[in-house]
Amino acid sequence: MKLGVYDAILHDRDLPAAIAAVADLGLTGIELNSGGFLPAAHIPGIEQILESDAARDDFLAVFDGTGVEIAGLNCNGNPLHPNPVIGERHAADVARSIRLAERLGQHRVVTMSGLPGGEPGSRRPNWIVNAWNSAALDVLDYQWDVAVPFWRELDRMAADHDVKIALELHPQNLVFNSADVHKLVELTGSTHLGVELDASHLFWQQMDPVAVIRHLGELVVHAAAKDVRVNVEHAALYGVLDNRFRRLSPDEARTNLGGDEWANEWPAESAWDFVALGRGHDVAYWTEFLRALHEVDPGMLVNIEHEDVSLGRIEGLEVAARVLREADSRLTASLAE
């Protein structure tokens, strides 16, 4: 397996320092953010890299001799957002990331399927959680009518550039479970749409990431190592669809998600939390997670995504890296038996 880090947690430092941090963890890959919700902090001069061989070669030279390679591009956002200020920009970022991947010798672009509004003229996305009524199915029909031509076109573009698009199964997107994946592939006739298997969002939905990997098989083309701890006493009261988020004010530190949308503050006494590897599921679980990925592709890129707010940037990566390296060692030993 090829183990690395998604670089968003390292956006507080420049690219050479981020590469050094990954190397210090004993890992060999760095997944670079290339647009969408977050800026491409570690890919300065994207347009120059797209046009100039010299600019591209200068950028790639930063990795020479470090023992760390680029391990895919990440352009998570909402390319189907009904507000064109957000949706059109995120869609353009995904298309640009596909072209950039080819320029950099990469074959994976991670993104999200996106979420349209509920009807023509909408300005806000509409996530149907439980379509028990006919109106909800009407919304879903409309959203799929928006999504299918978009992803059919992007799939053809990805094929032209020898890139697989890895969709994160993230709630508040149209595609967030196995059935949705199969539906999108079938309706688009895609050959280059696949899945980034991020276990964390499956955990809190009560899905089994290992079972999902084996079910989707070769549709899994990339992976994220991120854990979740369900806080049973709070989940018993609020459920995993807990919506007790707080809106942050303009004078507070907050993350812009495009246009006038911002990330909210996580609920106190939350039903579940993102945690570093090992704090929700033990090494034995992550060994089986890697085993399932190995069955699909022994060279799978598996990158740590650190969002455990109780741990510092490097501290959280160190905790996760120890668990991931140990899981990989156990897998290697078992395969050799």
N, C-alpha and C positions, 0 to 999 in steps of 0.2 A: 504494500500500500504506500501511497505518497501522502505524507502528513504535513500540514501547514497551518496557516493562520489567515483568516479574513482580516484585511488591514484596517477596517473602520475604527477599531479600538486603538490603533496606533496613529491616528490622524493628528495627534498632538505633537508629532515629530516628523522630520523630513524622511524621504525615502531611504537614504543610506542608514539612518538610525533605526528605522523600522525593520529593514533587512537584518541589521545586526541583532535586534531584539529577537527576531525569529530564529536566527542561527544560535543564539544563546540558549534557546529553549530545546535545542537538539532536533529541530524540525527543518524541513527542506523546501517548503513552498510558501508563497504569499499570494493570496487572492486579492487583486487590486480593484477597488471601487472605481467605476468608470462613468458614473452619472446616476440619474434617478433621484431618489430621496436625498442622497448625500453627494457632495462634490467629489470630483476625481482628484483628491488631494495629492496623491502620489504619482499622478500622470500629468505633469505639467506639459503644456504645449501639445495637446492631443492633435489639433489640426495640423501642426507641423509634422508630427509623427506620421499622420495619415498621408501626407504629401511628399515628405522628404526622406529618402533612404538614409541620409546622413543624420537627420534628427532621430530617426528610429534607431540607428546603430548606436548613437550616443546614449540614448535612453537604455538600451539593452546592456550597454557596457557597464552600467552601474551595478549589475548583478555579477559581473565577471569575478571569479575567485572568492565569492562569498559563501558558496555551498547552498545558496538559496535561489530558487527559480520562480518565475511567475507561475501561479497555479490557478489559472482562470481569471476571468473578469466578472465583476459583480455590478449589475445595473438595476438593482431592485427599485421599483417605483410603481406607479399606476398608469401604464400607457393607454388605458381605456377610460381614464377619468373624463367625465362629461364637460368639465371646465377646460377649454382648450389651453388656457395658460399653464395648466398642469399636465393634462393628458398629451397634448401635442409635443410638449418639451420632453416628457418622459419617453414617448414613443420615438422621438428623434434620437434620444440618448441610447435607446436599445439598438436602433439601426446603426448608429455610429459605433457602438461597442462591438457589433458583429464585424464591421469593417476593420476596426482596430485590432480585434483578436487575430484576424488573418495576418495583419501587418506584423504582429508580435509573435507569430508562430503558435498561437493559442487555438484551442478547439472547443472551449466551453465559455458560454456567457450565461451567467445566472441572472434571472429576473423573476418577476411575478406575472401571473396571467392578467392581472388588472381587474377592475370592477367598474362597469358603466353605471350610469344613472338607471332609474327604474322605468323611464319612458322618454320619448323624444322631448327635448327642451329641458331636461333635468340639468341641474347645476351641481348636484352632490351625488356621490356614489350611493348605491342602495344594496346592502348585503342581505339577502334572504337567508335567514338562519334555519327556518323550519317552515317549509312550503305546504302547510296543511290546508290552506284555502286557495281557491281558484285564482284569485287576484295575484297571489304570490307566484303561481306558475306562469301567469301572464308576464310578470316582470322578468322571470327567468328566461322565458321564450325571447323576449326583446333583447335581453343581455347577451344571449347566445348568438342572436342575429347580428349583434355588434361585434362580438369577439371572433366569430369564425372567419370572416373575410380578412380581418386584421392579422390573425395568426397564420392563416393560409399564406398570405403574402410574405410575412416574416420568415416562415418556414422555408419558402422558396429562396429567399435571400440568404438565409443561413446555409442552405445547401450549396449555393453558388460560391460561398466563402469557406466551405469545409468546416463549419462551426455547428455544434449542437447547442440549442437553447435549453437551459436547465431551469425549469419553472419550480420555484419554491412553493410547496403546498402550504400556503399561508392563509389562515382565515381572513375575512374581509377581502377576499379575492373570489373570482368566479370559480376558479379551479383550486380546490383545497383538500381533495381526498382522491382515493383511487378511482372511483367511478367517474369523477370529473375528468381525470387524465385520459381514461379510455374514450370518453365522449369527445374530448377535444381532438384527439388523434384521429378518431373515426370521421368526424365531421370535416376536418381540414384535409384529410388524406396525407398527413404530415409524415416526413421521413427524418426530420431534424429537430423535432420537439421532443424533449424528455423532461426528466425530473431532477431537481436538486433535492436529495433526501435529507432534509433538516429534521432530525428526530424531535426537536423540542416542541414544535407545533402539533406533532402527532401525539406526543405524550399527554398534553393537557386536554386533547379531544378524546382521550381514552382509547386511542389507536395504538397498535403495536408496530413500531418502526421496522423491526426485523421481519414480521409477517408482510408488511407493505413492500419491503424490498423484494422478498421472494415472490410476491404476487405480481409486481410490476416488471421484474426481471430486467431486460436490457433497456427498458425505458428509463431506468435509473442511470444517469450519466455523470453525476457529481454528488458530493455529500458534504454536509455541515455537521460538525461535532458540537452540539449545544444541548445542555441538559435542562430539565424542569423538575422542580420539587412541588408536588401537590401538598398544600397545607390543609390536611384533612379536616381539622376543626373549623376552619373558615370556609372551606369548600362545602361542608355540610350545611352551612347557613346561606351562602351566597351563590353556590354553583360555579362551574368553570366559565360561565358567560357573565361573570361579575362585571358590572359597568360603573363601579364607583370611582371613576377617574376624575381628577380635578383639572380644570382648565388653568393653565399657567398664564399669568399676566405679562404684558410686553416688557415690564421692568424686571422680570425673572429670566434666568438662563433657560432657554428652550430651543428646540431643534425645529427648523422650518422644513416642511415636507413638500413645499411647492405652493406658489400662490399665497393664499391667506390661511393655509392649513399648517398646524403645529402639533408636535407630539405633546400629549398630556402627561400629568403626573400619575404614576402607578398607584393603585389603591393601597391604603394602609390595611394591615391585617388581611392581606390578599389571599384569594383562594388558591393561587399558584404563583410561582416565581421562576424566572429564568435563573439558573444557577450554573456554576462551573461543573465540568464533568466530574462525576463521582459524588456530588452532593445531592443528587436525585436518584441516580442509578449507579451501581458499583462497577468495578473493573470487569467482573464476570459478564455483566450485561453488555458493556462496550466491546468486549471481546467477541461476543456473538453478533453484535452490530457490524463489526469489521468483517467477521466471517461471512455474513450474508452479502456484504458489498464485494468481498473477494470472489464469491461465487459468480457474481455478475461480471466483474472486471478486476483482475489482480492488480492493475495499475490505477485503480480509482483514486481521484483526488479527494482527500478528506481534510477539510479545513476547519479549525476551531473558530467558533464565533463567540466572543466573550461579551455577555450582557449581565453578569452577576454584579449588581450594584453594591453588594456588601464587600466586594474585593476590589483592590486597586487594579489598574490596567495590567501591569506586569505580574502582580501577585495572582490575579485570576488566570492569566495565561499560564503561569507556572503550575498552578493546581491542575488545570485542564491538560496541559502537556504531559505531566507525569502520568495521569490516568490513561491518556491516549497512547503514550509510548509503551506503557505496561500492557495494555490490551493488545497492541500490535505485537509485542514480544511473545505473549501467550499464544496468539494466533499462529505466529511463525513456528513456535515450538510444537504446537499440536499438528500443524501441517507436515512437519518433518518426521513425525512418529510413524 
